[in-house]
Amino acid sequence: MNTDPAWMAEVVFDDNGLIPAIAQDAENGQILMVAWMNSDALAETAATGRAVYWSRSRQRLWRKGEESGHTQTVHDLRLDCDGDVILLKVHQEGGIACHTGRASCFFRRLEGPADSASWVTVDPVLKDPEHIYK
């Protein structure tokens, strides 16, 4: 028997039961990260107000900040027009969302002419990951 809340019926999960989830800073609009959610992660996020994702590498729920302490408090949860992408507007605890110790996972920018462009790191490490993860 399906125990998902009624609103979950409008969410379009892919063939693996996942949906992309974009975490955006609720205050300044910066995109912090993109992760995946399954129905359990989405339901727990909605129920607790704390961002929970599905870790594809670990094949388990990943409660953001469970190791680093850099949790995400969800202020707004949105579904896109096609129902296949989730947007979480969050408060990022500690100002670090990326496992590299940066504020955002989007710290590389393509620079130069298209035929010779390269990805350049443009955002600093705020805290050495060696001091974040144990």
PyMOL commands that set and color helices and strands:
alter all, ss='L'
color gray80, all
select helices_A, chain A and resi 6-10+39-48+93-95+129-131
alter helices_A, ss='H'
color red, helices_A
select strands_A, chain A and resi 19-25+31-37+52-55+60-63+72-79+86-92+108-111+118-121
alter strands_A, ss='S'
color yellow, strands_A
deselect
rebuild
show_as cartoon
